[in-house]
Amino acid sequence: MVKVTLKIDGMMCGMCESHVNDVIRREHKVKKVTSSHSKGETVILCDCAPDEERLRTAIAKTGYTLLSVTQEPYEKQGFFARWKK
């Protein structure tokens, strides 16, 4: 799995977070998406990295600006995760 962190400019409230989450869920197949207007970021967990240009276009349609995209491998954290390796 991949953890993708998006820095987004323009989110001001919880409703802004919902708009961004909804557009990402609609445009891409993701396992989980969470946004924080106070941090100005959205975190996506998915099987493969989403297309950056498609993300940029979808977010721009909602009135927000995608500033940057970072990706890193993701391993589930938890009590039993250490025995799965």
CNS distance restraints for C-alpha pairs under 8 A (distance, minus, plus):
assign (resid   1 and name CA) (resid  45 and name CA) 6.89 0.50 0.50
assign (resid   1 and name CA) (resid  46 and name CA) 5.71 0.50 0.50
assign (resid   1 and name CA) (resid  47 and name CA) 4.51 0.50 0.50
assign (resid   1 and name CA) (resid  48 and name CA) 6.52 0.50 0.50
assign (resid   1 and name CA) (resid  73 and name CA) 6.18 0.50 0.50
assign (resid   1 and name CA) (resid  74 and name CA) 5.35 0.50 0.50
assign (resid   1 and name CA) (resid  75 and name CA) 6.95 0.50 0.50
assign (resid   2 and name CA) (resid  45 and name CA) 5.80 0.50 0.50
assign (resid   2 and name CA) (resid  46 and name CA) 5.53 0.50 0.50
assign (resid   2 and name CA) (resid  47 and name CA) 6.01 0.50 0.50
assign (resid   2 and name CA) (resid  48 and name CA) 6.13 0.50 0.50
assign (resid   2 and name CA) (resid  49 and name CA) 6.28 0.50 0.50
assign (resid   2 and name CA) (resid  71 and name CA) 6.74 0.50 0.50
assign (resid   2 and name CA) (resid  72 and name CA) 5.88 0.50 0.50
assign (resid   2 and name CA) (resid  73 and name CA) 4.69 0.50 0.50
assign (resid   2 and name CA) (resid  74 and name CA) 5.08 0.50 0.50
assign (resid   3 and name CA) (resid  43 and name CA) 6.90 0.50 0.50
assign (resid   3 and name CA) (resid  44 and name CA) 5.76 0.50 0.50
assign (resid   3 and name CA) (resid  45 and name CA) 4.82 0.50 0.50
assign (resid   3 and name CA) (resid  46 and name CA) 6.82 0.50 0.50
assign (resid   3 and name CA) (resid  71 and name CA) 5.73 0.50 0.50
assign (resid   3 and name CA) (resid  72 and name CA) 5.37 0.50 0.50
assign (resid   3 and name CA) (resid  73 and name CA) 5.96 0.50 0.50
assign (resid   3 and name CA) (resid  74 and name CA) 5.41 0.50 0.50
assign (resid   4 and name CA) (resid  43 and name CA) 5.73 0.50 0.50
assign (resid   4 and name CA) (resid  44 and name CA) 5.06 0.50 0.50
assign (resid   4 and name CA) (resid  45 and name CA) 6.47 0.50 0.50
assign (resid   4 and name CA) (resid  49 and name CA) 7.20 0.50 0.50
assign (resid   4 and name CA) (resid  69 and name CA) 6.86 0.50 0.50
assign (resid   4 and name CA) (resid  70 and name CA) 5.67 0.50 0.50
assign (resid   4 and name CA) (resid  71 and name CA) 4.50 0.50 0.50
assign (resid   4 and name CA) (resid  72 and name CA) 6.60 0.50 0.50
assign (resid   5 and name CA) (resid  41 and name CA) 6.81 0.50 0.50
assign (resid   5 and name CA) (resid  42 and name CA) 5.79 0.50 0.50
assign (resid   5 and name CA) (resid  43 and name CA) 4.57 0.50 0.50
assign (resid   5 and name CA) (resid  44 and name CA) 6.41 0.50 0.50
assign (resid   5 and name CA) (resid  69 and name CA) 5.79 0.50 0.50
assign (resid   5 and name CA) (resid  70 and name CA) 5.23 0.50 0.50
assign (resid   5 and name CA) (resid  71 and name CA) 6.42 0.50 0.50
assign (resid   6 and name CA) (resid  41 and name CA) 5.40 0.50 0.50
assign (resid   6 and name CA) (resid  42 and name CA) 5.05 0.50 0.50
assign (resid   6 and name CA) (resid  43 and name CA) 6.32 0.50 0.50
assign (resid   6 and name CA) (resid  66 and name CA) 6.90 0.50 0.50
assign (resid   6 and name CA) (resid  67 and name CA) 7.39 0.50 0.50
assign (resid   6 and name CA) (resid  68 and name CA) 5.76 0.50 0.50
assign (resid   6 and name CA) (resid  69 and name CA) 4.73 0.50 0.50
assign (resid   6 and name CA) (resid  70 and name CA) 6.64 0.50 0.50
assign (resid   7 and name CA) (resid  40 and name CA) 5.86 0.50 0.50
assign (resid   7 and name CA) (resid  41 and name CA) 4.46 0.50 0.50
assign (resid   7 and name CA) (resid  42 and name CA) 6.59 0.50 0.50
assign (resid   7 and name CA) (resid  66 and name CA) 6.07 0.50 0.50
assign (resid   7 and name CA) (resid  67 and name CA) 5.32 0.50 0.50
assign (resid   7 and name CA) (resid  68 and name CA) 5.18 0.50 0.50
assign (resid   7 and name CA) (resid  69 and name CA) 6.60 0.50 0.50
assign (resid   8 and name CA) (resid  40 and name CA) 5.36 0.50 0.50
assign (resid   8 and name CA) (resid  41 and name CA) 5.44 0.50 0.50
assign (resid   8 and name CA) (resid  42 and name CA) 7.22 0.50 0.50
assign (resid   8 and name CA) (resid  64 and name CA) 6.74 0.50 0.50
assign (resid   8 and name CA) (resid  65 and name CA) 5.57 0.50 0.50
assign (resid   8 and name CA) (resid  66 and name CA) 4.62 0.50 0.50
assign (resid   8 and name CA) (resid  67 and name CA) 5.60 0.50 0.50
assign (resid   8 and name CA) (resid  68 and name CA) 7.46 0.50 0.50
assign (resid   9 and name CA) (resid  40 and name CA) 6.22 0.50 0.50
assign (resid   9 and name CA) (resid  64 and name CA) 5.93 0.50 0.50
assign (resid   9 and name CA) (resid  65 and name CA) 5.08 0.50 0.50
assign (resid   9 and name CA) (resid  66 and name CA) 6.45 0.50 0.50
assign (resid   9 and name CA) (resid  67 and name CA) 6.76 0.50 0.50
assign (resid  10 and name CA) (resid  40 and name CA) 7.81 0.50 0.50
assign (resid  10 and name CA) (resid  63 and name CA) 7.70 0.50 0.50
assign (resid  10 and name CA) (resid  64 and name CA) 5.17 0.50 0.50
assign (resid  10 and name CA) (resid  65 and name CA) 6.64 0.50 0.50
assign (resid  11 and name CA) (resid  16 and name CA) 5.25 0.50 0.50
assign (resid  11 and name CA) (resid  17 and name CA) 6.65 0.50 0.50
assign (resid  11 and name CA) (resid  37 and name CA) 5.05 0.50 0.50
assign (resid  11 and name CA) (resid  40 and name CA) 6.55 0.50 0.50
assign (resid  11 and name CA) (resid  64 and name CA) 6.97 0.50 0.50
assign (resid  12 and name CA) (resid  16 and name CA) 6.25 0.50 0.50
assign (resid  12 and name CA) (resid  37 and name CA) 5.63 0.50 0.50
assign (resid  12 and name CA) (resid  38 and name CA) 7.57 0.50 0.50
assign (resid  13 and name CA) (resid  17 and name CA) 6.66 0.50 0.50
assign (resid  13 and name CA) (resid  37 and name CA) 5.89 0.50 0.50
assign (resid  14 and name CA) (resid  18 and name CA) 6.39 0.50 0.50
assign (resid  14 and name CA) (resid  36 and name CA) 7.85 0.50 0.50
assign (resid  14 and name CA) (resid  37 and name CA) 6.94 0.50 0.50
assign (resid  15 and name CA) (resid  19 and name CA) 6.31 0.50 0.50
assign (resid  16 and name CA) (resid  20 and name CA) 6.37 0.50 0.50
assign (resid  16 and name CA) (resid  37 and name CA) 7.36 0.50 0.50
assign (resid  17 and name CA) (resid  21 and name CA) 6.15 0.50 0.50
assign (resid  17 and name CA) (resid  34 and name CA) 7.82 0.50 0.50
assign (resid  17 and name CA) (resid  35 and name CA) 5.25 0.50 0.50
assign (resid  17 and name CA) (resid  36 and name CA) 6.36 0.50 0.50
assign (resid  17 and name CA) (resid  37 and name CA) 6.31 0.50 0.50
assign (resid  18 and name CA) (resid  22 and name CA) 5.98 0.50 0.50
assign (resid  18 and name CA) (resid  35 and name CA) 7.74 0.50 0.50
assign (resid  19 and name CA) (resid  23 and name CA) 6.27 0.50 0.50
assign (resid  19 and name CA) (resid  62 and name CA) 7.30 0.50 0.50
assign (resid  20 and name CA) (resid  24 and name CA) 6.27 0.50 0.50
assign (resid  20 and name CA) (resid  35 and name CA) 7.44 0.50 0.50
assign (resid  20 and name CA) (resid  59 and name CA) 6.73 0.50 0.50
assign (resid  20 and name CA) (resid  62 and name CA) 7.42 0.50 0.50
assign (resid  21 and name CA) (resid  25 and name CA) 6.17 0.50 0.50
assign (resid  21 and name CA) (resid  33 and name CA) 6.14 0.50 0.50
assign (resid  21 and name CA) (resid  34 and name CA) 6.60 0.50 0.50
assign (resid  21 and name CA) (resid  35 and name CA) 6.77 0.50 0.50
assign (resid  21 and name CA) (resid  42 and name CA) 7.99 0.50 0.50
assign (resid  22 and name CA) (resid  26 and name CA) 6.06 0.50 0.50
assign (resid  23 and name CA) (resid  27 and name CA) 6.08 0.50 0.50
assign (resid  23 and name CA) (resid  58 and name CA) 6.66 0.50 0.50
assign (resid  23 and name CA) (resid  59 and name CA) 7.09 0.50 0.50
assign (resid  23 and name CA) (resid  62 and name CA) 7.92 0.50 0.50
assign (resid  24 and name CA) (resid  28 and name CA) 5.77 0.50 0.50
assign (resid  24 and name CA) (resid  33 and name CA) 7.75 0.50 0.50
assign (resid  24 and name CA) (resid  55 and name CA) 7.34 0.50 0.50
assign (resid  24 and name CA) (resid  58 and name CA) 7.46 0.50 0.50
assign (resid  24 and name CA) (resid  59 and name CA) 7.83 0.50 0.50
assign (resid  25 and name CA) (resid  29 and name CA) 6.46 0.50 0.50
assign (resid  25 and name CA) (resid  30 and name CA) 6.45 0.50 0.50
assign (resid  25 and name CA) (resid  33 and name CA) 7.59 0.50 0.50
assign (resid  27 and name CA) (resid  55 and name CA) 7.91 0.50 0.50
assign (resid  27 and name CA) (resid  58 and name CA) 7.31 0.50 0.50
assign (resid  28 and name CA) (resid  50 and name CA) 6.86 0.50 0.50
assign (resid  29 and name CA) (resid  46 and name CA) 7.18 0.50 0.50
assign (resid  30 and name CA) (resid  44 and name CA) 6.89 0.50 0.50
assign (resid  30 and name CA) (resid  45 and name CA) 6.12 0.50 0.50
assign (resid  30 and name CA) (resid  46 and name CA) 4.62 0.50 0.50
assign (resid  30 and name CA) (resid  47 and name CA) 7.33 0.50 0.50
assign (resid  31 and name CA) (resid  44 and name CA) 7.60 0.50 0.50
assign (resid  31 and name CA) (resid  45 and name CA) 5.45 0.50 0.50
assign (resid  31 and name CA) (resid  46 and name CA) 5.08 0.50 0.50
assign (resid  31 and name CA) (resid  47 and name CA) 7.54 0.50 0.50
assign (resid  32 and name CA) (resid  44 and name CA) 5.77 0.50 0.50
assign (resid  32 and name CA) (resid  45 and name CA) 5.09 0.50 0.50
assign (resid  32 and name CA) (resid  46 and name CA) 7.00 0.50 0.50
assign (resid  33 and name CA) (resid  42 and name CA) 7.02 0.50 0.50
assign (resid  33 and name CA) (resid  43 and name CA) 5.69 0.50 0.50
assign (resid  33 and name CA) (resid  44 and name CA) 4.49 0.50 0.50
assign (resid  33 and name CA) (resid  45 and name CA) 6.41 0.50 0.50
assign (resid  34 and name CA) (resid  42 and name CA) 5.61 0.50 0.50
assign (resid  34 and name CA) (resid  43 and name CA) 5.38 0.50 0.50
assign (resid  34 and name CA) (resid  44 and name CA) 6.69 0.50 0.50
assign (resid  35 and name CA) (resid  40 and name CA) 7.75 0.50 0.50
assign (resid  35 and name CA) (resid  41 and name CA) 5.82 0.50 0.50
assign (resid  35 and name CA) (resid  42 and name CA) 4.10 0.50 0.50
assign (resid  35 and name CA) (resid  43 and name CA) 6.32 0.50 0.50
assign (resid  36 and name CA) (resid  40 and name CA) 5.80 0.50 0.50
assign (resid  36 and name CA) (resid  41 and name CA) 5.56 0.50 0.50
assign (resid  36 and name CA) (resid  42 and name CA) 6.31 0.50 0.50
assign (resid  37 and name CA) (resid  41 and name CA) 6.73 0.50 0.50
assign (resid  45 and name CA) (resid  74 and name CA) 7.82 0.50 0.50
assign (resid  49 and name CA) (resid  71 and name CA) 7.63 0.50 0.50
assign (resid  50 and name CA) (resid  54 and name CA) 7.86 0.50 0.50
assign (resid  50 and name CA) (resid  55 and name CA) 7.33 0.50 0.50
assign (resid  51 and name CA) (resid  55 and name CA) 6.32 0.50 0.50
assign (resid  52 and name CA) (resid  56 and name CA) 6.12 0.50 0.50
assign (resid  52 and name CA) (resid  69 and name CA) 7.48 0.50 0.50
assign (resid  53 and name CA) (resid  57 and name CA) 6.20 0.50 0.50
assign (resid  54 and name CA) (resid  58 and name CA) 6.15 0.50 0.50
assign (resid  55 and name CA) (resid  59 and name CA) 6.09 0.50 0.50
assign (resid  56 and name CA) (resid  60 and name CA) 6.05 0.50 0.50
assign (resid  56 and name CA) (resid  65 and name CA) 7.60 0.50 0.50
assign (resid  56 and name CA) (resid  66 and name CA) 5.82 0.50 0.50
assign (resid  57 and name CA) (resid  61 and name CA) 6.37 0.50 0.50
assign (resid  58 and name CA) (resid  62 and name CA) 7.00 0.50 0.50
assign (resid  59 and name CA) (resid  63 and name CA) 6.89 0.50 0.50
assign (resid  59 and name CA) (resid  64 and name CA) 5.84 0.50 0.50
assign (resid  59 and name CA) (resid  65 and name CA) 6.64 0.50 0.50
assign (resid  59 and name CA) (resid  66 and name CA) 6.74 0.50 0.50
assign (resid  60 and name CA) (resid  64 and name CA) 5.31 0.50 0.50
assign (resid  60 and name CA) (resid  65 and name CA) 5.72 0.50 0.50
assign (resid  60 and name CA) (resid  66 and name CA) 7.31 0.50 0.50
assign (resid  76 and name CA) (resid  81 and name CA) 6.69 0.50 0.50
assign (resid  77 and name CA) (resid  81 and name CA) 5.99 0.50 0.50
assign (resid  78 and name CA) (resid  82 and name CA) 7.65 0.50 0.50
assign (resid  80 and name CA) (resid  84 and name CA) 7.06 0.50 0.50
assign (resid  81 and name CA) (resid  85 and name CA) 7.42 0.50 0.50
